[in-house]
Amino acid sequence: MMRIYTSDFRVSAGKRIAVMAHCLLNQNVKPHLRARYPGIVDPVLDVLRENGCSVFQLPCPEIAFGGLRRWSQVIEQYDTPKYRDHCRDLSVRVVDQIEQYRKIW
């Protein structure tokens, strides 16, 4: 069973928003032969739906960095100054987007 961790970040009508990893919702973004589901991960969506959650899907740092045709890599291969800078830039944009949602809800 999946557990939903929530905070005080709620959208209108009392709904919660789940900030989700891109690949957890869409396995098609995984490198070739690495997906565990054929596409959408239905059990994740089922839990979100049951808990009245809206979804904020995080961008995939690996796709933004290496594209859809990238090969599977281990953490040590991504642990470079260029990739860390890339992730830092993405995180700044994500925090800005989430802050905009907080302001309008």
C-alpha positions in Angstrom: 0.0 0.0 0.0 1.2 3.5 -0.9 1.2 6.2 1.7 0.4 9.8 0.8 2.5 12.4 2.6 0.8 15.8 2.7 1.4 19.2 3.9 -0.6 22.4 4.3 -0.4 23.0 0.5 -4.0 22.6 -0.6 -5.8 23.6 -3.7 -9.3 25.1 -3.9 -12.2 23.0 -2.5 -9.9 21.5 0.1 -8.1 19.2 -2.3 -4.5 18.3 -1.7 -1.8 18.5 -4.3 0.8 15.7 -4.7 4.2 16.7 -6.0 5.2 13.7 -8.1 8.3 12.5 -9.8 7.8 12.5 -13.6 8.7 8.8 -14.0 6.5 7.6 -11.2 3.4 8.7 -13.2 4.8 7.9 -16.7 7.1 5.0 -17.1 7.5 5.8 -20.8 10.2 8.3 -19.9 12.5 5.6 -18.4 15.5 4.4 -20.5 14.8 1.5 -22.8 13.8 -1.7 -20.9 13.8 0.0 -17.5 10.1 0.7 -17.2 8.1 -1.5 -14.7 4.7 -0.5 -16.2 3.6 -0.1 -19.8 2.9 3.7 -19.3 0.9 5.3 -16.6 1.4 3.7 -13.2 -2.3 3.1 -12.4 -1.8 2.1 -8.7 -0.2 5.6 -8.0 -3.1 7.4 -9.7 -5.6 5.2 -7.9 -4.2 6.3 -4.5 -4.1 9.9 -5.5 -7.7 9.8 -6.7 -8.8 8.0 -3.6 -7.2 10.7 -1.5 -8.7 13.6 -3.5 -5.3 14.8 -4.7 -4.4 17.0 -7.6 -1.1 16.4 -9.2 2.0 18.6 -9.8 4.3 16.6 -12.0 7.9 17.4 -11.6 10.1 17.7 -14.7 12.4 14.8 -15.4 16.0 16.0 -14.9 17.4 13.1 -16.9 15.3 13.8 -19.9 15.9 17.5 -19.8 19.7 16.7 -19.5 20.1 13.7 -21.8 16.9 13.4 -23.9 14.5 10.5 -24.4 17.1 8.4 -26.2 19.6 8.5 -23.3 21.0 5.2 -21.9 20.6 4.0 -18.4 23.1 5.4 -16.0 24.0 5.0 -12.3 24.1 7.8 -9.8 27.9 8.1 -10.0 27.6 8.8 -13.8 25.2 11.7 -13.1 27.2 13.1 -10.2 29.0 15.8 -12.2 29.2 19.6 -11.7 27.2 20.1 -15.0 24.4 17.8 -14.0 24.2 19.3 -10.5 23.9 22.8 -12.0 21.2 21.5 -14.3 19.2 20.1 -11.4 19.7 23.2 -9.3 18.3 25.3 -12.3 15.3 22.9 -12.6 14.6 23.1 -8.9 14.5 26.9 -8.9 11.9 26.8 -11.7 9.9 24.2 -9.9 9.9 26.1 -6.6 8.8 29.2 -8.5 5.9 27.3 -10.1 4.7 25.8 -6.8 4.9 29.3 -5.2 2.6 30.6 -8.0 0.1 27.9 -7.2 0.2 28.7 -3.5 -0.5 32.3 -4.3 -3.6 31.7 -6.4 -5.2 29.0 -4.2 
